[in-house]
Amino acid sequence: MRYDLDDLRLFLGIVTEGSITAGARRVHLSLPSASARVRALEHHAGVPLLIRGRRGVRPTPAGATLARHAREVLVQTARLDSAVAGYTRAPAAALTLLCGGSARYRLVPQALVTFLGAHPDVDVTVSEHRTPQTLRRLADGKADLGVVVDDEARDCGLVTEPLGDDSLVVIGQAGGVLAGRAGLTYGEVAEHPLVGLDAGSSLRRWIESHLGPHAPVVRHRTTASDLDVLVSLAAAGVGLAVVPRRAVDPRLPLAVSALREPWARRHHLLAWGVTDGSASTATRALAEHLRRAALAEGASGGGGAAVAVGRGDGETGP
């Protein structure tokens, strides 16, 4: 079964905006044309992809799966186009973007989809690191941009700016042990079986570093390599999970409670690498796409309030 890339861009825009009209506007299509393409997509898939309501649309489970894979396909397509184009033009040095596991879940992929599509001559290398390692590499001039956590980036000496909320919450099966619980301490969470990220993940290591040597002993029923799987396991009732609020899909049957720890309230910052001169045009453009992705997350309710820095694409940063 094959899908047209333009149709995937349209569908992803509709899911992101929660509206066929807004999604059509993003890809410069009229509403009738966009509606016809969506109907053709659903016919091609053989299942409904959108649930239409008075206040907009939301994806069915099949639609959510299509949107997730569409993001991956569009990123890979942009990289493929750039790689092939490299044979016909002088290659430019790839930008280096560093981030933690939370930012790699949704924020960075969304920014890459739009940035790589708009800048086919620029490649981006993305690596996952905890905030201290990211800050050191930025200070040494070994990376262009980093998405870091605020409490570990204070007085780092680098240029930083607010990017968005990344606070942690506790999730579990709807109607399960979290029912009626507005919030829990980590000690209360640890009284129940948990599902967690793999031991080497930057987010799990960040949490463990804040629990300290007297952390409660927990029972992990299993671990997962990414947040999508972790959220699905928690929704299925396998165990409770501590995740960024931005990772919680409001369409899933989940119970969500606040994590009552001071370190659970955290924010992402965009940090700039140290360069001999001013940041390159490509670096400033990538920063702008990260800001836009953070704003889109905040508007959709997935990432809390993001902070906008309202200068034009290619005209931002140091």
Number of C-alpha atoms within 10 A of each C-alpha: 4 6 11 9 13 12 17 21 20 24 27 23 21 27 21 20 21 19 18 26 18 19 23 22 16 15 16 11 15 13 15 12 10 22 15 11 17 21 14 13 19 16 12 12 16 9 12 16 25 23 12 14 9 5 8 16 17 21 21 16 15 14 21 17 12 18 22 12 14 20 19 14 16 21 20 14 16 21 21 13 14 19 16 10 14 15 9 8 9 9 14 10 10 14 18 18 25 26 25 23 20 25 23 18 16 21 23 22 18 22 20 24 23 18 23 23 17 13 15 16 21 21 21 17 10 19 15 19 20 20 22 14 14 26 27 15 19 23 19 12 15 17 23 26 28 29 30 28 26 20 14 14 18 10 7 13 10 16 13 22 18 20 26 25 25 26 19 24 23 25 29 28 23 17 12 15 16 20 14 11 11 13 17 17 14 17 15 12 21 18 12 15 16 22 25 27 23 15 13 9 19 19 22 17 15 16 14 13 11 13 15 9 8 6 13 14 9 14 14 17 12 15 15 16 14 16 21 14 15 25 26 18 22 24 21 15 19 18 24 30 27 27 24 24 21 25 20 22 14 13 11 13 15 23 23 24 20 19 23 18 16 9 14 20 17 17 20 26 22 21 29 26 25 21 16 6 7 11 17 16 14 20 24 22 20 27 26 24 23 23 24 23 24 30 21 20 23 18 15 16 15 20 24 20 19 22 17 15 14 11 10 10 15 16 16 17 21 15
